[in-house]
Amino acid sequence: MQASRREALFTAAVWVGACVYTCTFAYFFAYRQAPQPELILGMPSWVFWGILAPWAACLALTIWAALRGLRDEELGEEDTGA
């Protein structure tokens, strides 16, 4: 039970952090974009740094958590329910 609560809090914290970062970055850099935005890999720089980079960071955190942080735990005895 403790592990699932810890994992849920970690997931919620990462999601809230990514959402706040993405919305804040887009607000300040997308709406005040120059007429000719700087391009990175064919997309505006604010899309790369405001959307793609946080997604990549969340993917890396998910892989790390799946490989290192998540553990199997015993659930206890199964109730046969006669």
mmCIF file of the N, C-alpha and C atoms, coordinates in Angstrom:
data_MODEL
# 
_entry.id   MODEL 
# 
loop_
_atom_site.group_PDB 
_atom_site.id 
_atom_site.type_symbol 
_atom_site.label_atom_id 
_atom_site.label_alt_id 
_atom_site.label_comp_id 
_atom_site.label_asym_id 
_atom_site.label_entity_id 
_atom_site.label_seq_id 
_atom_site.pdbx_PDB_ins_code 
_atom_site.Cartn_x 
_atom_site.Cartn_y 
_atom_site.Cartn_z 
_atom_site.occupancy 
_atom_site.B_iso_or_equiv 
_atom_site.pdbx_formal_charge 
_atom_site.auth_seq_id 
_atom_site.auth_comp_id 
_atom_site.auth_asym_id 
_atom_site.auth_atom_id 
_atom_site.pdbx_PDB_model_num 
ATOM 1   N N  . MET A 1 1  ? 0.829   -1.197  0.000   1.00 0.00 ? 1  MET A N  1 
ATOM 2   C CA . MET A 1 1  ? 0.000   0.000   0.000   1.00 0.00 ? 1  MET A CA 1 
ATOM 3   C C  . MET A 1 1  ? 0.869   1.256   0.000   1.00 0.00 ? 1  MET A C  1 
ATOM 4   N N  . GLN A 1 2  ? 1.933   1.232   0.777   1.00 0.00 ? 2  GLN A N  1 
ATOM 5   C CA . GLN A 1 2  ? 2.815   2.400   0.818   1.00 0.00 ? 2  GLN A CA 1 
ATOM 6   C C  . GLN A 1 2  ? 3.480   2.642   -0.532  1.00 0.00 ? 2  GLN A C  1 
ATOM 7   N N  . ALA A 1 3  ? 3.892   1.552   -1.180  1.00 0.00 ? 3  ALA A N  1 
ATOM 8   C CA . ALA A 1 3  ? 4.572   1.701   -2.471  1.00 0.00 ? 3  ALA A CA 1 
ATOM 9   C C  . ALA A 1 3  ? 3.633   2.297   -3.510  1.00 0.00 ? 3  ALA A C  1 
ATOM 10  N N  . SER A 1 4  ? 2.395   1.862   -3.531  1.00 0.00 ? 4  SER A N  1 
ATOM 11  C CA . SER A 1 4  ? 1.455   2.392   -4.526  1.00 0.00 ? 4  SER A CA 1 
ATOM 12  C C  . SER A 1 4  ? 1.157   3.863   -4.270  1.00 0.00 ? 4  SER A C  1 
ATOM 13  N N  . ARG A 1 5  ? 1.077   4.250   -3.001  1.00 0.00 ? 5  ARG A N  1 
ATOM 14  C CA . ARG A 1 5  ? 0.858   5.671   -2.680  1.00 0.00 ? 5  ARG A CA 1 
ATOM 15  C C  . ARG A 1 5  ? 2.061   6.503   -3.120  1.00 0.00 ? 5  ARG A C  1 
ATOM 16  N N  . ARG A 1 6  ? 3.256   6.007   -2.845  1.00 0.00 ? 6  ARG A N  1 
ATOM 17  C CA . ARG A 1 6  ? 4.480   6.722   -3.242  1.00 0.00 ? 6  ARG A CA 1 
ATOM 18  C C  . ARG A 1 6  ? 4.547   6.856   -4.762  1.00 0.00 ? 6  ARG A C  1 
ATOM 19  N N  . GLU A 1 7  ? 4.226   5.776   -5.484  1.00 0.00 ? 7  GLU A N  1 
ATOM 20  C CA . GLU A 1 7  ? 4.261   5.813   -6.942  1.00 0.00 ? 7  GLU A CA 1 
ATOM 21  C C  . GLU A 1 7  ? 3.201   6.763   -7.500  1.00 0.00 ? 7  GLU A C  1 
ATOM 22  N N  . ALA A 1 8  ? 2.029   6.779   -6.896  1.00 0.00 ? 8  ALA A N  1 
ATOM 23  C CA . ALA A 1 8  ? 0.974   7.688   -7.348  1.00 0.00 ? 8  ALA A CA 1 
ATOM 24  C C  . ALA A 1 8  ? 1.365   9.143   -7.104  1.00 0.00 ? 8  ALA A C  1 
ATOM 25  N N  . LEU A 1 9  ? 1.947   9.428   -5.957  1.00 0.00 ? 9  LEU A N  1 
ATOM 26  C CA . LEU A 1 9  ? 2.387   10.801  -5.665  1.00 0.00 ? 9  LEU A CA 1 
ATOM 27  C C  . LEU A 1 9  ? 3.506   11.236  -6.599  1.00 0.00 ? 9  LEU A C  1 
ATOM 28  N N  . PHE A 1 10 ? 4.424   10.328  -6.903  1.00 0.00 ? 10 PHE A N  1 
ATOM 29  C CA . PHE A 1 10 ? 5.502   10.626  -7.840  1.00 0.00 ? 10 PHE A CA 1 
ATOM 30  C C  . PHE A 1 10 ? 4.930   10.949  -9.221  1.00 0.00 ? 10 PHE A C  1 
ATOM 31  N N  . THR A 1 11 ? 4.000   10.115  -9.675  1.00 0.00 ? 11 THR A N  1 
ATOM 32  C CA . THR A 1 11 ? 3.375   10.329  -10.982 1.00 0.00 ? 11 THR A CA 1 
ATOM 33  C C  . THR A 1 11 ? 2.624   11.652  -11.036 1.00 0.00 ? 11 THR A C  1 
ATOM 34  N N  . ALA A 1 12 ? 1.859   11.944  -9.991  1.00 0.00 ? 12 ALA A N  1 
ATOM 35  C CA . ALA A 1 12 ? 1.100   13.201  -9.944  1.00 0.00 ? 12 ALA A CA 1 
ATOM 36  C C  . ALA A 1 12 ? 2.040   14.404  -9.923  1.00 0.00 ? 12 ALA A C  1 
ATOM 37  N N  . ALA A 1 13 ? 3.123   14.314  -9.159  1.00 0.00 ? 13 ALA A N  1 
ATOM 38  C CA . ALA A 1 13 ? 4.076   15.427  -9.088  1.00 0.00 ? 13 ALA A CA 1 
ATOM 39  C C  . ALA A 1 13 ? 4.750   15.665  -10.432 1.00 0.00 ? 13 ALA A C  1 
ATOM 40  N N  . VAL A 1 14 ? 5.133   14.606  -11.105 1.00 0.00 ? 14 VAL A N  1 
ATOM 41  C CA . VAL A 1 14 ? 5.762   14.753  -12.432 1.00 0.00 ? 14 VAL A CA 1 
ATOM 42  C C  . VAL A 1 14 ? 4.767   15.346  -13.416 1.00 0.00 ? 14 VAL A C  1 
ATOM 43  N N  . TRP A 1 15 ? 3.520   14.874  -13.398 1.00 0.00 ? 15 TRP A N  1 
ATOM 44  C CA . TRP A 1 15 ? 2.505   15.383  -14.305 1.00 0.00 ? 15 TRP A CA 1 
ATOM 45  C C  . TRP A 1 15 ? 2.243   16.867  -14.060 1.00 0.00 ? 15 TRP A C  1 
ATOM 46  N N  . VAL A 1 16 ? 2.060   17.250  -12.798 1.00 0.00 ? 16 VAL A N  1 
ATOM 47  C CA . VAL A 1 16 ? 1.800   18.662  -12.473 1.00 0.00 ? 16 VAL A CA 1 
ATOM 48  C C  . VAL A 1 16 ? 2.996   19.520  -12.877 1.00 0.00 ? 16 VAL A C  1 
ATOM 49  N N  . GLY A 1 17 ? 4.200   19.053  -12.591 1.00 0.00 ? 17 GLY A N  1 
ATOM 50  C CA . GLY A 1 17 ? 5.398   19.807  -12.969 1.00 0.00 ? 17 GLY A CA 1 
ATOM 51  C C  . GLY A 1 17 ? 5.509   20.005  -14.469 1.00 0.00 ? 17 GLY A C  1 
ATOM 52  N N  . ALA A 1 18 ? 5.267   18.942  -15.231 1.00 0.00 ? 18 ALA A N  1 
ATOM 53  C CA . ALA A 1 18 ? 5.337   19.043  -16.694 1.00 0.00 ? 18 ALA A CA 1 
ATOM 54  C C  . ALA A 1 18 ? 4.242   19.955  -17.233 1.00 0.00 ? 18 ALA A C  1 
ATOM 55  N N  . CYS A 1 19 ? 3.059   19.861  -16.661 1.00 0.00 ? 19 CYS A N  1 
ATOM 56  C CA . CYS A 1 19 ? 1.943   20.705  -17.110 1.00 0.00 ? 19 CYS A CA 1 
ATOM 57  C C  . CYS A 1 19 ? 2.219   22.185  -16.831 1.00 0.00 ? 19 CYS A C  1 
ATOM 58  N N  . VAL A 1 20 ? 2.681   22.480  -15.635 1.00 0.00 ? 20 VAL A N  1 
ATOM 59  C CA . VAL A 1 20 ? 2.984   23.875  -15.281 1.00 0.00 ? 20 VAL A CA 1 
ATOM 60  C C  . VAL A 1 20 ? 4.102   24.420  -16.167 1.00 0.00 ? 20 VAL A C  1 
ATOM 61  N N  . TYR A 1 21 ? 5.157   23.616  -16.358 1.00 0.00 ? 21 TYR A N  1 
ATOM 62  C CA . TYR A 1 21 ? 6.263   24.055  -17.206 1.00 0.00 ? 21 TYR A CA 1 
ATOM 63  C C  . TYR A 1 21 ? 5.794   24.318  -18.628 1.00 0.00 ? 21 TYR A C  1 
ATOM 64  N N  . THR A 1 22 ? 5.047   23.369  -19.206 1.00 0.00 ? 22 THR A N  1 
ATOM 65  C CA . THR A 1 22 ? 4.598   23.497  -20.589 1.00 0.00 ? 22 THR A CA 1 
ATOM 66  C C  . THR A 1 22 ? 3.683   24.697  -20.769 1.00 0.00 ? 22 THR A C  1 
ATOM 67  N N  . CYS A 1 23 ? 2.714   24.855  -19.890 1.00 0.00 ? 23 CYS A N  1 
ATOM 68  C CA . CYS A 1 23 ? 1.772   25.986  -20.014 1.00 0.00 ? 23 CYS A CA 1 
ATOM 69  C C  . CYS A 1 23 ? 2.484   27.325  -19.826 1.00 0.00 ? 23 CYS A C  1 
ATOM 70  N N  . THR A 1 24 ? 3.372   27.401  -18.851 1.00 0.00 ? 24 THR A N  1 
ATOM 71  C CA . THR A 1 24 ? 4.109   28.648  -18.599 1.00 0.00 ? 24 THR A CA 1 
ATOM 72  C C  . THR A 1 24 ? 5.034   28.976  -19.763 1.00 0.00 ? 24 THR A C  1 
ATOM 73  N N  . PHE A 1 25 ? 5.766   27.979  -20.244 1.00 0.00 ? 25 PHE A N  1 
ATOM 74  C CA . PHE A 1 25 ? 6.687   28.204  -21.358 1.00 0.00 ? 25 PHE A CA 1 
ATOM 75  C C  . PHE A 1 25 ? 5.940   28.638  -22.604 1.00 0.00 ? 25 PHE A C  1 
ATOM 76  N N  . ALA A 1 26 ? 4.831   27.964  -22.891 1.00 0.00 ? 26 ALA A N  1 
ATOM 77  C CA . ALA A 1 26 ? 4.041   28.326  -24.078 1.00 0.00 ? 26 ALA A CA 1 
ATOM 78  C C  . ALA A 1 26 ? 3.461   29.724  -23.938 1.00 0.00 ? 26 ALA A C  1 
ATOM 79  N N  . TYR A 1 27 ? 3.012   30.090  -22.755 1.00 0.00 ? 27 TYR A N  1 
ATOM 80  C CA . TYR A 1 27 ? 2.448   31.422  -22.545 1.00 0.00 ? 27 TYR A CA 1 
ATOM 81  C C  . TYR A 1 27 ? 3.474   32.508  -22.832 1.00 0.00 ? 27 TYR A C  1 
ATOM 82  N N  . PHE A 1 28 ? 4.680   32.331  -22.305 1.00 0.00 ? 28 PHE A N  1 
ATOM 83  C CA . PHE A 1 28 ? 5.681   33.384  -22.448 1.00 0.00 ? 28 PHE A CA 1 
ATOM 84  C C  . PHE A 1 28 ? 6.407   33.373  -23.788 1.00 0.00 ? 28 PHE A C  1 
ATOM 85  N N  . PHE A 1 29 ? 6.537   32.210  -24.421 1.00 0.00 ? 29 PHE A N  1 
ATOM 86  C CA . PHE A 1 29 ? 7.338   32.150  -25.640 1.00 0.00 ? 29 PHE A CA 1 
ATOM 87  C C  . PHE A 1 29 ? 6.532   31.936  -26.913 1.00 0.00 ? 29 PHE A C  1 
ATOM 88  N N  . ALA A 1 30 ? 5.364   31.346  -26.839 1.00 0.00 ? 30 ALA A N  1 
ATOM 89  C CA . ALA A 1 30 ? 4.587   31.102  -28.062 1.00 0.00 ? 30 ALA A CA 1 
ATOM 90  C C  . ALA A 1 30 ? 3.785   32.329  -28.454 1.00 0.00 ? 30 ALA A C  1 
ATOM 91  N N  . TYR A 1 31 ? 3.205   32.993  -27.486 1.00 0.00 ? 31 TYR A N  1 
ATOM 92  C CA . TYR A 1 31 ? 2.350   34.134  -27.802 1.00 0.00 ? 31 TYR A CA 1 
ATOM 93  C C  . TYR A 1 31 ? 3.134   35.410  -28.045 1.00 0.00 ? 31 TYR A C  1 
ATOM 94  N N  . ARG A 1 32 ? 4.392   35.409  -27.702 1.00 0.00 ? 32 ARG A N  1 
ATOM 95  C CA . ARG A 1 32 ? 5.243   36.579  -27.953 1.00 0.00 ? 32 ARG A CA 1 
ATOM 96  C C  . ARG A 1 32 ? 6.334   36.225  -28.958 1.00 0.00 ? 32 ARG A C  1 
ATOM 97  N N  . GLN A 1 33 ? 5.984   35.386  -29.915 1.00 0.00 ? 33 GLN A N  1 
ATOM 98  C CA . GLN A 1 33 ? 6.923   34.893  -30.911 1.00 0.00 ? 33 GLN A CA 1 
ATOM 99  C C  . GLN A 1 33 ? 7.188   35.962  -31.965 1.00 0.00 ? 33 GLN A C  1 
ATOM 100 N N  . ALA A 1 34 ? 8.421   36.005  -32.433 1.00 0.00 ? 34 ALA A N  1 
ATOM 101 C CA . ALA A 1 34 ? 8.794   36.914  -33.513 1.00 0.00 ? 34 ALA A CA 1 
ATOM 102 C C  . ALA A 1 34 ? 8.090   36.468  -34.799 1.00 0.00 ? 34 ALA A C  1 
ATOM 103 N N  . PRO A 1 35 ? 7.954   37.370  -35.774 1.00 0.00 ? 35 PRO A N  1 
ATOM 104 C CA . PRO A 1 35 ? 7.297   36.991  -37.034 1.00 0.00 ? 35 PRO A CA 1 
ATOM 105 C C  . PRO A 1 35 ? 7.955   35.785  -37.709 1.00 0.00 ? 35 PRO A C  1 
ATOM 106 N N  . GLN A 1 36 ? 9.254   35.658  -37.636 1.00 0.00 ? 36 GLN A N  1 
ATOM 107 C CA . GLN A 1 36 ? 9.976   34.504  -38.167 1.00 0.00 ? 36 GLN A CA 1 
ATOM 108 C C  . GLN A 1 36 ? 10.607  33.746  -36.987 1.00 0.00 ? 36 GLN A C  1 
ATOM 109 N N  . PRO A 1 37 ? 9.905   32.757  -36.442 1.00 0.00 ? 37 PRO A N  1 
ATOM 110 C CA . PRO A 1 37 ? 10.446  32.064  -35.268 1.00 0.00 ? 37 PRO A CA 1 
ATOM 111 C C  . PRO A 1 37 ? 11.680  31.239  -35.609 1.00 0.00 ? 37 PRO A C  1 
ATOM 112 N N  . GLU A 1 38 ? 12.534  31.080  -34.630 1.00 0.00 ? 38 GLU A N  1 
ATOM 113 C CA . GLU A 1 38 ? 13.716  30.231  -34.777 1.00 0.00 ? 38 GLU A CA 1 
ATOM 114 C C  . GLU A 1 38 ? 13.245  28.779  -34.867 1.00 0.00 ? 38 GLU A C  1 
ATOM 115 N N  . LEU A 1 39 ? 13.808  28.025  -35.808 1.00 0.00 ? 39 LEU A N  1 
ATOM 116 C CA . LEU A 1 39 ? 13.388  26.638  -36.010 1.00 0.00 ? 39 LEU A CA 1 
ATOM 117 C C  . LEU A 1 39 ? 14.433  25.676  -35.461 1.00 0.00 ? 39 LEU A C  1 
ATOM 118 N N  . ILE A 1 40 ? 13.935  24.628  -34.799 1.00 0.00 ? 40 ILE A N  1 
ATOM 119 C CA . ILE A 1 40 ? 14.775  23.525  -34.335 1.00 0.00 ? 40 ILE A CA 1 
ATOM 120 C C  . ILE A 1 40 ? 14.128  22.250  -34.859 1.00 0.00 ? 40 ILE A C  1 
ATOM 121 N N  . LEU A 1 41 ? 14.864  21.496  -35.679 1.00 0.00 ? 41 LEU A N  1 
ATOM 122 C CA . LEU A 1 41 ? 14.345  20.280  -36.305 1.00 0.00 ? 41 LEU A CA 1 
ATOM 123 C C  . LEU A 1 41 ? 13.056  20.536  -37.076 1.00 0.00 ? 41 LEU A C  1 
ATOM 124 N N  . GLY A 1 42 ? 12.944  21.702  -37.680 1.00 0.00 ? 42 GLY A N  1 
ATOM 125 C CA . GLY A 1 42 ? 11.797  22.034  -38.503 1.00 0.00 ? 42 GLY A CA 1 
ATOM 126 C C  . GLY A 1 42 ? 10.574  22.519  -37.753 1.00 0.00 ? 42 GLY A C  1 
ATOM 127 N N  . MET A 1 43 ? 10.683  22.723  -36.458 1.00 0.00 ? 43 MET A N  1 
ATOM 128 C CA . MET A 1 43 ? 9.550   23.214  -35.672 1.00 0.00 ? 43 MET A CA 1 
ATOM 129 C C  . MET A 1 43 ? 9.989   24.451  -34.903 1.00 0.00 ? 43 MET A C  1 
ATOM 130 N N  . PRO A 1 44 ? 9.038   25.322  -34.554 1.00 0.00 ? 44 PRO A N  1 
ATOM 131 C CA . PRO A 1 44 ? 9.410   26.508  -33.789 1.00 0.00 ? 44 PRO A CA 1 
ATOM 132 C C  . PRO A 1 44 ? 10.108  26.118  -32.477 1.00 0.00 ? 44 PRO A C  1 
ATOM 133 N N  . SER A 1 45 ? 11.055  26.934  -32.071 1.00 0.00 ? 45 SER A N  1 
ATOM 134 C CA . SER A 1 45 ? 11.850  26.602  -30.886 1.00 0.00 ? 45 SER A CA 1 
ATOM 135 C C  . SER A 1 45 ? 10.990  26.454  -29.638 1.00 0.00 ? 45 SER A C  1 
ATOM 136 N N  . TRP A 1 46 ? 9.884   27.206  -29.535 1.00 0.00 ? 46 TRP A N  1 
ATOM 137 C CA . TRP A 1 46 ? 9.056   27.081  -28.338 1.00 0.00 ? 46 TRP A CA 1 
ATOM 138 C C  . TRP A 1 46 ? 8.347   25.727  -28.298 1.00 0.00 ? 46 TRP A C  1 
ATOM 139 N N  . VAL A 1 47 ? 8.046   25.142  -29.457 1.00 0.00 ? 47 VAL A N  1 
ATOM 140 C CA . VAL A 1 47 ? 7.443   23.804  -29.494 1.00 0.00 ? 47 VAL A CA 1 
ATOM 141 C C  . VAL A 1 47 ? 8.472   22.772  -29.037 1.00 0.00 ? 47 VAL A C  1 
ATOM 142 N N  . PHE A 1 48 ? 9.696   22.922  -29.520 1.00 0.00 ? 48 PHE A N  1 
ATOM 143 C CA . PHE A 1 48 ? 10.754  21.981  -29.132 1.00 0.00 ? 48 PHE A CA 1 
ATOM 144 C C  . PHE A 1 48 ? 11.016  22.031  -27.635 1.00 0.00 ? 48 PHE A C  1 
ATOM 145 N N  . TRP A 1 49 ? 11.262  23.244  -27.097 1.00 0.00 ? 49 TRP A N  1 
ATOM 146 C CA . TRP A 1 49 ? 11.610  23.375  -25.678 1.00 0.00 ? 49 TRP A CA 1 
ATOM 147 C C  . TRP A 1 49 ? 10.397  23.341  -24.756 1.00 0.00 ? 49 TRP A C  1 
ATOM 148 N N  . GLY A 1 50 ? 9.234   23.703  -25.248 1.00 0.00 ? 50 GLY A N  1 
ATOM 149 C CA . GLY A 1 50 ? 8.059   23.758  -24.389 1.00 0.00 ? 50 GLY A CA 1 
ATOM 150 C C  . GLY A 1 50 ? 7.206   22.510  -24.398 1.00 0.00 ? 50 GLY A C  1 
ATOM 151 N N  . ILE A 1 51 ? 7.306   21.697  -25.468 1.00 0.00 ? 51 ILE A N  1 
ATOM 152 C CA . ILE A 1 51 ? 6.477   20.493  -25.553 1.00 0.00 ? 51 ILE A CA 1 
ATOM 153 C C  . ILE A 1 51 ? 7.338   19.239  -25.688 1.00 0.00 ? 51 ILE A C  1 
ATOM 154 N N  . LEU A 1 52 ? 8.214   19.213  -26.685 1.00 0.00 ? 52 LEU A N  1 
ATOM 155 C CA . LEU A 1 52 ? 8.998   18.016  -26.946 1.00 0.00 ? 52 LEU A CA 1 
ATOM 156 C C  . LEU A 1 52 ? 9.985   17.699  -25.821 1.00 0.00 ? 52 LEU A C  1 
ATOM 157 N N  . ALA A 1 53 ? 10.680  18.699  -25.317 1.00 0.00 ? 53 ALA A N  1 
ATOM 158 C CA . ALA A 1 53 ? 11.658  18.461  -24.242 1.00 0.00 ? 53 ALA A CA 1 
ATOM 159 C C  . ALA A 1 53 ? 10.999  17.938  -22.958 1.00 0.00 ? 53 ALA A C  1 
ATOM 160 N N  . PRO A 1 54 ? 9.868   18.519  -22.496 1.00 0.00 ? 54 PRO A N  1 
ATOM 161 C CA . PRO A 1 54 ? 9.227   17.940  -21.305 1.00 0.00 ? 54 PRO A CA 1 
ATOM 162 C C  . PRO A 1 54 ? 8.716   16.515  -21.538 1.00 0.00 ? 54 PRO A C  1 
ATOM 163 N N  . TRP A 1 55 ? 8.210   16.231  -22.734 1.00 0.00 ? 55 TRP A N  1 
ATOM 164 C CA . TRP A 1 55 ? 7.772   14.862  -23.034 1.00 0.00 ? 55 TRP A CA 1 
ATOM 165 C C  . TRP A 1 55 ? 8.949   13.897  -22.953 1.00 0.00 ? 55 TRP A C  1 
ATOM 166 N N  . ALA A 1 56 ? 10.089  14.311  -23.502 1.00 0.00 ? 56 ALA A N  1 
ATOM 167 C CA . ALA A 1 56 ? 11.279  13.461  -23.450 1.00 0.00 ? 56 ALA A CA 1 
ATOM 168 C C  . ALA A 1 56 ? 11.731  13.250  -22.003 1.00 0.00 ? 56 ALA A C  1 
ATOM 169 N N  . ALA A 1 57 ? 11.670  14.314  -21.200 1.00 0.00 ? 57 ALA A N  1 
ATOM 170 C CA . ALA A 1 57 ? 12.047  14.188  -19.787 1.00 0.00 ? 57 ALA A CA 1 
ATOM 171 C C  . ALA A 1 57 ? 11.081  13.258  -19.048 1.00 0.00 ? 57 ALA A C  1 
ATOM 172 N N  . CYS A 1 58 ? 9.788   13.372  -19.328 1.00 0.00 ? 58 CYS A N  1 
ATOM 173 C CA . CYS A 1 58 ? 8.801   12.480  -18.697 1.00 0.00 ? 58 CYS A CA 1 
ATOM 174 C C  . CYS A 1 58 ? 9.012   11.040  -19.144 1.00 0.00 ? 58 CYS A C  1 
ATOM 175 N N  . LEU A 1 59 ? 9.355   10.836  -20.405 1.00 0.00 ? 59 LEU A N  1 
ATOM 176 C CA . LEU A 1 59 ? 9.645   9.491   -20.894 1.00 0.00 ? 59 LEU A CA 1 
ATOM 177 C C  . LEU A 1 59 ? 10.854  8.909   -20.170 1.00 0.00 ? 59 LEU A C  1 
ATOM 178 N N  . ALA A 1 60 ? 11.910  9.707   -20.030 1.00 0.00 ? 60 ALA A N  1 
ATOM 179 C CA . ALA A 1 60 ? 13.108  9.244   -19.324 1.00 0.00 ? 60 ALA A CA 1 
ATOM 180 C C  . ALA A 1 60 ? 12.794  8.922   -17.862 1.00 0.00 ? 60 ALA A C  1 
ATOM 181 N N  . LEU A 1 61 ? 12.005  9.769   -17.203 1.00 0.00 ? 61 LEU A N  1 
ATOM 182 C CA . LEU A 1 61 ? 11.617  9.499   -15.814 1.00 0.00 ? 61 LEU A CA 1 
ATOM 183 C C  . LEU A 1 61 ? 10.763  8.242   -15.699 1.00 0.00 ? 61 LEU A C  1 
ATOM 184 N N  . THR A 1 62 ? 9.882   8.020   -16.650 1.00 0.00 ? 62 THR A N  1 
ATOM 185 C CA . THR A 1 62 ? 9.037   6.826   -16.643 1.00 0.00 ? 62 THR A CA 1 
ATOM 186 C C  . THR A 1 62 ? 9.879   5.566   -16.802 1.00 0.00 ? 62 THR A C  1 
ATOM 187 N N  . ILE A 1 63 ? 10.819  5.593   -17.728 1.00 0.00 ? 63 ILE A N  1 
ATOM 188 C CA . ILE A 1 63 ? 11.696  4.436   -17.925 1.00 0.00 ? 63 ILE A CA 1 
ATOM 189 C C  . ILE A 1 63 ? 12.529  4.195   -16.678 1.00 0.00 ? 63 ILE A C  1 
ATOM 190 N N  . TRP A 1 64 ? 13.089  5.258   -16.108 1.00 0.00 ? 64 TRP A N  1 
ATOM 191 C CA . TRP A 1 64 ? 13.883  5.118   -14.890 1.00 0.00 ? 64 TRP A CA 1 
ATOM 192 C C  . TRP A 1 64 ? 13.036  4.549   -13.752 1.00 0.00 ? 64 TRP A C  1 
ATOM 193 N N  . ALA A 1 65 ? 11.833  5.076   -13.574 1.00 0.00 ? 65 ALA A N  1 
ATOM 194 C CA . ALA A 1 65 ? 10.970  4.603   -12.485 1.00 0.00 ? 65 ALA A CA 1 
ATOM 195 C C  . ALA A 1 65 ? 10.571  3.150   -12.707 1.00 0.00 ? 65 ALA A C  1 
ATOM 196 N N  . ALA A 1 66 ? 10.301  2.771   -13.947 1.00 0.00 ? 66 ALA A N  1 
ATOM 197 C CA . ALA A 1 66 ? 9.906   1.397   -14.223 1.00 0.00 ? 66 ALA A CA 1 
ATOM 198 C C  . ALA A 1 66 ? 11.049  0.417   -13.979 1.00 0.00 ? 66 ALA A C  1 
ATOM 199 N N  . LEU A 1 67 ? 12.262  0.825   -14.303 1.00 0.00 ? 67 LEU A N  1 
ATOM 200 C CA . LEU A 1 67 ? 13.401  -0.074  -14.151 1.00 0.00 ? 67 LEU A CA 1 
ATOM 201 C C  . LEU A 1 67 ? 13.990  -0.059  -12.742 1.00 0.00 ? 67 LEU A C  1 
ATOM 202 N N  . ARG A 1 68 ? 13.934  1.051   -12.053 1.00 0.00 ? 68 ARG A N  1 
ATOM 203 C CA . ARG A 1 68 ? 14.591  1.182   -10.755 1.00 0.00 ? 68 ARG A CA 1 
ATOM 204 C C  . ARG A 1 68 ? 13.648  1.354   -9.574  1.00 0.00 ? 68 ARG A C  1 
ATOM 205 N N  . GLY A 1 69 ? 12.546  2.056   -9.772  1.00 0.00 ? 69 GLY A N  1 
ATOM 206 C CA . GLY A 1 69 ? 11.719  2.434   -8.639  1.00 0.00 ? 69 GLY A CA 1 
ATOM 207 C C  . GLY A 1 69 ? 10.575  1.495   -8.316  1.00 0.00 ? 69 GLY A C  1 
ATOM 208 N N  . LEU A 1 70 ? 10.006  0.832   -9.325  1.00 0.00 ? 70 LEU A N  1 
ATOM 209 C CA . LEU A 1 70 ? 8.850   -0.023  -9.093  1.00 0.00 ? 70 LEU A CA 1 
ATOM 210 C C  . LEU A 1 70 ? 9.308   -1.411  -8.648  1.00 0.00 ? 70 LEU A C  1 
ATOM 211 N N  . ARG A 1 71 ? 8.636   -1.933  -7.620  1.00 0.00 ? 71 ARG A N  1 
ATOM 212 C CA . ARG A 1 71 ? 8.967   -3.251  -7.108  1.00 0.00 ? 71 ARG A CA 1 
ATOM 213 C C  . ARG A 1 71 ? 7.690   -4.059  -6.937  1.00 0.00 ? 71 ARG A C  1 
ATOM 214 N N  . ASP A 1 72 ? 7.804   -5.355  -7.135  1.00 0.00 ? 72 ASP A N  1 
ATOM 215 C CA . ASP A 1 72 ? 6.685   -6.249  -6.853  1.00 0.00 ? 72 ASP A CA 1 
ATOM 216 C C  . ASP A 1 72 ? 6.589   -6.447  -5.352  1.00 0.00 ? 72 ASP A C  1 
ATOM 217 N N  . GLU A 1 73 ? 5.378   -6.474  -4.853  1.00 0.00 ? 73 GLU A N  1 
ATOM 218 C CA . GLU A 1 73 ? 5.151   -6.719  -3.433  1.00 0.00 ? 73 GLU A CA 1 
ATOM 219 C C  . GLU A 1 73 ? 4.107   -7.813  -3.282  1.00 0.00 ? 73 GLU A C  1 
ATOM 220 N N  . GLU A 1 74 ? 4.216   -8.531  -2.204  1.00 0.00 ? 74 GLU A N  1 
ATOM 221 C CA . GLU A 1 74 ? 3.226   -9.563  -1.906  1.00 0.00 ? 74 GLU A CA 1 
ATOM 222 C C  . GLU A 1 74 ? 1.891   -8.899  -1.580  1.00 0.00 ? 74 GLU A C  1 
ATOM 223 N N  . LEU A 1 75 ? 0.835   -9.459  -2.113  1.00 0.00 ? 75 LEU A N  1 
ATOM 224 C CA . LEU A 1 75 ? -0.504  -8.906  -1.876  1.00 0.00 ? 75 LEU A CA 1 
ATOM 225 C C  . LEU A 1 75 ? -1.193  -9.570  -0.688  1.00 0.00 ? 75 LEU A C  1 
ATOM 226 N N  . GLY A 1 76 ? -0.622  -10.652 -0.228  1.00 0.00 ? 76 GLY A N  1 
ATOM 227 C CA . GLY A 1 76 ? -1.240  -11.351 0.888   1.00 0.00 ? 76 GLY A CA 1 
ATOM 228 C C  . GLY A 1 76 ? -1.951  -12.605 0.412   1.00 0.00 ? 76 GLY A C  1 
ATOM 229 N N  . GLU A 1 77 ? -2.631  -13.240 1.310   1.00 0.00 ? 77 GLU A N  1 
ATOM 230 C CA . GLU A 1 77 ? -3.342  -14.465 1.001   1.00 0.00 ? 77 GLU A CA 1 
ATOM 231 C C  . GLU A 1 77 ? -4.581  -14.176 0.160   1.00 0.00 ? 77 GLU A C  1 
ATOM 232 N N  . GLU A 1 78 ? -4.849  -15.073 -0.778  1.00 0.00 ? 78 GLU A N  1 
ATOM 233 C CA . GLU A 1 78 ? -6.039  -14.925 -1.620  1.00 0.00 ? 78 GLU A CA 1 
ATOM 234 C C  . GLU A 1 78 ? -7.249  -15.469 -0.875  1.00 0.00 ? 78 GLU A C  1 
ATOM 235 N N  . ASP A 1 79 ? -8.305  -14.703 -0.881  1.00 0.00 ? 79 ASP A N  1 
ATOM 236 C CA . ASP A 1 79 ? -9.552  -15.132 -0.242  1.00 0.00 ? 79 ASP A CA 1 
ATOM 237 C C  . ASP A 1 79 ? -10.355 -15.926 -1.267  1.00 0.00 ? 79 ASP A C  1 
ATOM 238 N N  . THR A 1 80 ? -10.618 -17.205 -0.943  1.00 0.00 ? 80 THR A N  1 
ATOM 239 C CA . THR A 1 80 ? -11.340 -18.058 -1.885  1.00 0.00 ? 80 THR A CA 1 
ATOM 240 C C  . THR A 1 80 ? -12.827 -17.767 -1.866  1.00 0.00 ? 80 THR A C  1 
ATOM 241 N N  . GLY A 1 81 ? -13.345 -17.158 -0.822  1.00 0.00 ? 81 GLY A N  1 
ATOM 242 C CA . GLY A 1 81 ? -14.735 -16.743 -0.724  1.00 0.00 ? 81 GLY A CA 1 
ATOM 243 C C  . GLY A 1 81 ? -15.731 -17.873 -0.921  1.00 0.00 ? 81 GLY A C  1 
ATOM 244 N N  . ALA A 1 82 ? -15.765 -18.789 0.012   1.00 0.00 ? 82 ALA A N  1 
ATOM 245 C CA . ALA A 1 82 ? -16.647 -19.955 -0.113  1.00 0.00 ? 82 ALA A CA 1 
ATOM 246 C C  . ALA A 1 82 ? -18.096 -19.605 -0.030  1.00 0.00 ? 82 ALA A C  1 
# 
